[in-house]
Amino acid sequence: MSLHVGHDQKLALFGDLLDFTEAPPLTDPGAEPRWRPAHWLLIEHGRIVGVQRHEPDASWPKERHPGRLILPGFIDTHVHSAQIDVLGAWGTELLDWLERHTFPAEARMDDPEHARFISALFLDGLLATGTTSAMVFPTVHRDSVDALFEAGSARGMRLIAGKVLMDRHAPEFLRDDVAQAEQDCVELIARWHGHGRLAYAVTPRFAPTSTDAQLAMAGALMAAHPGLYMQTHVAENRDEVRWVSELFPWSRSYLDVYEHFGLLGPRSMLAHGIWLDSDDRARLAATGAMISHCPSSNLFLGSGLFDWPAARAGGAAVTMGCDVGGGTSLSMLRTLADGYQVQALAGRRITAWALLHAATRGAAEALGLAHEIGSLEPGTLADVVVWDTARSPVERRRQSVARDLHDAIFAWLTLAGDDHVVSTRVAGVERYRRPADHDEKPTA
């Protein structure tokens, strides 16, 4: 049986603790993170209250995981809840893929019962792969937003989401209109924004599917509610970029469209950003807007190779998104491994530290949530995941011959699968335990 710890209880977790105190260089594996092997992580009232080497006293219930990694929960900054129905769908490039696979799947979210089922399945899938916080696209349907937030609230998760805005260039059954969309957003903001660990994001799907009037309305919502987030897509695919230049001929670039309508700021998350130029990257840095790099999706749809070093050199924050269902897995670990491969294809070698930081503390800092998530600092909420570094004899052999810490962690990052997650806790409460481990007694 698992030790299920509530907000009013205590728990001491023993294992190898890994997190970050600052952003590591992209390409220097010698710049190690904060590594505390064989330490105790102390959790009380849902928060981390300390880390120590010596065993805590008898007042602390204990769960021992010798040789296992304990990390902050991953933060996925771009994923579509409805698109688990199109995971691994065969097809073409972005625009045709949306018409053929995505829009029909999203249409089904108009059914409240279906929306509740998919939202629960989706969030449980995130937890089972070590993700405890996410920025999520539901669909244009108000019920899809309610269902997602209800499911997130029940699990105590940090979720940022909002009704998708689309009033043109989409099937009629998925289009909204400016007045109704604004009313829906205002009601959803009042109902959910700041409720527990939930926050609302103004969510135009991407510039081509919103008229000038709708984009202006989205910008007005951001101005009227300073605490809101904004999420959308930008410069994912070359055909998409050309289309935007035709729809908005006055704009300097795709990114310029969003800035024109007041949608760029320190709470703005833009997915992909593959085909941005140096001027765009400078505008990201100046406004504080962030990029969610989605390598699995970019590989699967053939969208292109994101230039991470150029984004960092330009001062833009880079986070990580699995982009399901453009991506093929909810697993952030798989997303990070694909992130290494995307950079390698362009002749760049990104370290395990840069990848892990982008999905933990880096994302938390970009979102203004480092006080709550992304590290194992005392005072943060205890969103923590216990991982096996190896499951098979081959993996165990690989770990045994690792040259140094980076070699061992990089091998784990690239070889591990979903079955390497032992336990996922959200604010101290265990929300996932690997099924094979349910009958194992925790060592106390």
Buried (B, 14 or more C-beta within 10 A) or exposed (E): EBBEBEBEBBBBBBBBBBBBEEBBEBBEBEBBBBEBEEBBBBBBBBBBEEBEEEEBEEEBBBBBBEEBBBBBBBBBBBBBBBBBBBBEBEBEBBBEBBEBBBBBBBBBBBBBEBBBEBBBEBBBBBBBBBBBBBBBBBBBBBBBBBBBBBBBBEBBBBBBBBBBBBBEBBEEEBBBEBEEBBEBBEBBBEBBBEEBBBBBBBBBBBBBBBBBEBBBBBBBBBEEBEEBBBBBBBBBBBEBBEBBBEBBEEBBBBBBBBBBBBBBBEBBBBBBBBBBBEEBBBBBBEBBBBBBBBBBBBBBBEBBBBBBBBBBEBEBBBBBBBBBBBBBBBBBBBBBBBBBBBBEEEEBEBBBBBBBBBBBBBBBBBBBBBEBBBBBBEEBBBBBBBBBBBEEEEBEEBBEEBEEBBBBBBBBBBBBBBEBBBBBBBBBBBBBBBEEBEEEEBEE
